[in-house]
């Protein structure tokens, strides 16, 4: 009986600690100037009413005031692809703007695109969900010196999207 109990305990530990290969869903995160920011409220809405297909992305970290908003533009209903800032003229894909307001240890940070280089890639869009990555540079208006260019790295999102 003692051996059966030990065997069951060992199997429970092995099964409980085994890695799951499930895909992550509903997340957006990035590292700005070496500080990781994770968002938990996500929304992307594509506006197909004009020649240029705009998409407004909004992600928030509830209860903190931390949020990020960006807009993309393309001349195609095909969502997947590479979007750049500064962008291309229509019908090319481009990032129109990106703004980040964050609070890390109660210290505010305000970042936006000015004359920076930023790339976003949407590599999956099925069943009302999209996945993408982004990286590049952004201007910091709360850094010393004012207007310093800082890195955005490890940017990734997987979120729902809708059409308007």
Order of alpha helices (4+ residues) and beta strands (2+ residues): alpha-beta-beta-beta-beta-beta-beta-beta-beta-beta-beta-beta-beta
